[in-house]
Structure formats: structure tokens, C-alpha cells
């Protein structure tokens, strides 16, 4: 039976992979999912990406997109503006996200020094180079060529408020949705109904839900302080193990189809399909 219509409760992008979210009231579809999402990334000196799994202090880095690039902020230190045009004009370098290698552009010494001091280890900031993104796994998206920038594997992550409420019912202390780092949060679906939904229509945009999202240690990190706090993983493991992905799941990865520049807005109706 088709799930009832829902509403889009919130939108978030992550301008710098693994850093703090930016909540939005509206967003356009871009080349790699939501416009501005995970086009920047923090790397080790050897080019491999850094994440909150190994460096939870990244949660303290607050990136804000600006007309000219991105601004990095962190409590207790001066912010740093990074100019995107200057970065893209610089020398390209190879970076690694999981098993994928792709071309990015280095943001320079000032950004590297700033990030290294915040997270306590040598690090650099990079931006995805034009035309050098990755492609989502064909095992899940079929023959479609789905561009991905620096997201772990798919352009979008969709979560449900009802699912979070059901999880929190099983926890001694509730955790907020931000722990799961979704792009789109839905309100009005039954708990975990997203597991069995094939598509979601939001105006002229159709989301195809392609893969349950296997969870790691990040939901156990406070997204404000960067400290371990109230890990929901044990409770999830008790009722959310999915053998198809050999992991504990919460939320669903998705790809979007719609006209270039199509707009999503908080409050719009979300209609599930088969």
C-alpha cells in the first residue's frame, strides 16, 4: 500500500564534507545533488579525506557559503574566507574518497594552517574540480550516470522524523536529527516507511530511494561540541541490522531527477510512489 503524503520538514547541506551542516529554507538542484553540498573537503597531506569518524573535532568547523567561496568559523578563533575562483585557478591534485580517486583543487596554506590547528593534525582544504566528480555505484543506480562530488557515495540522504521518534523511544536520552546528517527530512510518514518506498515526488523533482544508509560512529558525536555523546548505535543495532548492506541502517540514500535549477522548499508536499 502506498504511504500517505508527507511534507519536507527541513533541508541541510554540508558545504565542507564532515563539517557542520547549513540549514536552508530552500535549495536548488545542482550538478552533484543539492547546490553547494559537499563541494569542499578536508584531506590529509597524502590526499585521503578526513571525517568525523577519526577526527570528531571537524564538527566544530562551521562553513558558510559566500558569493565568492566559503567562510570557515570555529568558536574561539577568527574566521577565514576562502575564495573559490582563486582555488579553482590553482594547481590540481589527486584526492581519495573511500576507494575513489578524483581531481580537486587545493585551497592553499592559510586554509591548511587554520584547519590543522582546529582539528589537531596536518590537514588541507580542497574543492572539487569542475567536471571531475565521481559516479554513484551502478549496483544501486543501474545504468544511470549519477554524479557525486565529495559525499560518501550518493548525492542525497533522506531521513524521517517518525523514524527518529521511534529510535528515541528506545534510548535513555534522545538524540537530534542532526546526528544523522541528512539532506532532506520528512514529516508525516510512518516510522521507517522510507525503507519500502521507491520514489518521492516534490513538485517537479522525483527522488529515487536507492540504498539504505549504513551507519557508522558519527551519530554518537555531538555536532556542536565535537565530543562523544549518547551513541544511538547499540539501540539501532538491536532492531535495524540490514543484511543487504551488512550494517545497521537509518535513512535512505537517494538520487534526484528534475529540471536544472529545480527548487526544493521546506513545507512542500512529498508524495511517495512505488
N, C-alpha and C positions, 0 to 999 in steps of 0.2 A: 504494500500500500504506500502511495506517495506521501511523504512527510508534509505537514502543513507549511504554509508560507511563513517566513521569518523576516527579521529586519537586520540590517547591518548596524551593529551596536558600536563598533569602533574600528578605526583604521590606524595602523602604525607602519612606519618604515624605519629602517636601520641604516642611516647614511654611511656609517662605517661598520663593517661586519664585526660582530662580537661586542660592540659598544652600546651605549644607552639608546633606547628607542625614541623616535619622534612621533608623537600622536598628532593626527591630522583630522580635520573635518571633511576633507575631500582630497582626492588624488586622481591623477590621470594614469592610464596605462602607458608604460614606456617600452623600451626595446627589450628589457630583461625582466619584465614583471611590472611592479609599481614604479613610477618615475622616482628616481633618486634612491631606490632601495639597494643597499649593499654594493654601491659602485666604488667604494673605498674600502681598504682593508689594512690591517696591521700584520706585519710579517717579521719573522726572524731575519737576521742578516743573510742566511742562506736562501731566503725566498719562500720558505714554508709559512703558511698562515698561522696566526696565533688566535686562540679562542679562550673563552671563559673556563673551559674545561681545565686548562693548565694555568691560566692567568686570570683569575676572577676579578682582579683589580680593573680589568677592562670595563667592567660595569660602571665604574666611576667616571669614565670618559663620556662627556655629553657632546655629541656632534650636532651641529646645526647647519643645514644647507643655507647658503647665501647666494645672492645673484652672481657672485664671482667664483664660488667654490664651496668650501666648508670651513666652519669655525669649530675648534676643539676647546672644550672647557672642562675644568675639574675643580671641585671645591678646594680652596686653599692655594690656588695658583692662578697666574694670569692666563687668559685665553690666548689662543693662537689662530690667526686666519691663514688659510692655505688657498692660493689662487689656482683654480683648475686649469686655466689656459696655460699658465706657466708650467704646470706639471705635465700636461699633455704634450707640450713642446720639448720636453726633456728626453733623455735617452731611455729607450725601452729596456725592460729587464724581464726575465722569466720568473714567474712565481708559481706556487703549487697550492692547490686546494684539494685536500684528500689525495686522490690518485691523478687528478687532472693538472696539467701544466698549461699555462696561458701567459700571454704578454700583458704587462702592466707598465705604468709609468711611476717612477719614484718621486715622492713629494719633497725630497731634499733634507738637508742636515737639520734645519730648525725643527721640523716636524719629528724627525727621528729622535733628536735630543729631548723634546718635550714628552713624547710617548715613553721613551726609555726611563725617564725619571718617574713618571706616574706609575708604571707597572713594575719597575724594578729589575728590568732585564733589557739587553740591547734589542731595539725594535725599530722598524721603519714603517712609514705610511706610503701606500701606493694607491693609484687609481686605475681602474680597468681601462685598457687602451681601446680606442674606437675600433670596432669590428673584430675584437679579439676575445669575446666571451667564450663560454663553454656551451655544451648542449646537454639537456636533461637526458637521463637514462632511457634508452629506447625500450628497455624491458617494461617500462611503465607508461611511456607516452606513445608507444607504437612507432610508426614511420614518420611521425611529425618531427620537424626540426624545431625544438623549443629552446631559445637562447636563455642562458643563465649567466649572470655576472659572477659575484663572489658568494652568493647563497650556497648553503651546503650541497644542495642537489637539484632543487626545483624552485621556480620563480616565486611561489606563494605558499604560505601556511595559513590554513583556516581552522579556527577553534570555535567552540560553542560555550556560552555562559552556563547552559544547563549541565553540560558535561563537567565544567569546573565545579558547579554546585554539588554534583554527585560525588566528585572526588573529595571536596572539602568536608562533606558529611562523614567521611571515613578518616579524617585527620584530626589530631588533637588541637591543632592550630591551623586556621585557614590560610591558604596561600593566594596571592593575587594573580590574575591572568598574565600580568607582565612577565612572570617567571617562565612562561612557555614561549614567549617571544613570537606571537602570531602577527601576521599582517592584517587579517580580517577576522573580526569576532562577531559571531551571530547570536541573536537573541530570539527565542521563540520556538526552537526545535526541541524535541525530547532529548534527554541525555544520551549522548553518543549516537544519535541518529545519523550524524555525519559519516559514520563508518559505512553505512549502507546506501548512501546517496551517490549517484553517478555524476550529476551536473547540478549547478546552481545558476539561475539567471538573475542578474542585477541590471535592470534596464536593458541596454543593448549588449551587455557583456555576459558571456557564458563562461563559467568556471567549470573545468573538468577535474573532479577529485580523483587523483591518480594513485596515491600511495599513503597508507597510514604512516604517521611520523613517529619513528622510533626515538625514544627519549634517552638522554644522557644525564650527566650530573648537573647541568646548568639550572634546571628548575629548583635545585637546592641552594641557589645563590641569590641573596638579596640584591635586586637590581638597582638599588640606590647606594648601598654601602660596599658592595662587592664582597661581602662576608657570607660564609655558610650560615644558613638559617632555615630550619623547618623543611628538611628534604622530603618531598612527597613520593619519592621513588619507591620505597618499600610498600606504601599503600597501593600505588599503581600496579606494582608487580603482582600483588595478590589477586587482581581481577582484570588486568589489562595486558597480559602477555599475548602476543600475536605470533604464532609460528611462521606465518608467511613472511615476516621480516625479521624473525628470530630476535624479537625485542619487545620492550614494554612501550606501548603507544599512547599518545594523546594528541589529538588534532590530525588533520589530513593535509598532505601536500597537494597543490593544485596548479594547473596552468590555465591561462586566460585567453579567450578569443573575443575579439571585439575590434571595432574600427580604431585606427591610430588616434591617440589622444582621448579615447573614451574616458568618461569621468565616473568615478565612484564617490558616493557621498554617504556619510553617516545618516542613518534613518531610512535609507531607501529599502524597498521591499526586496526580499530574497526568495525566489521561488525554486524549490527543489524539483529535479527531474529524475528519471530512472537512472 
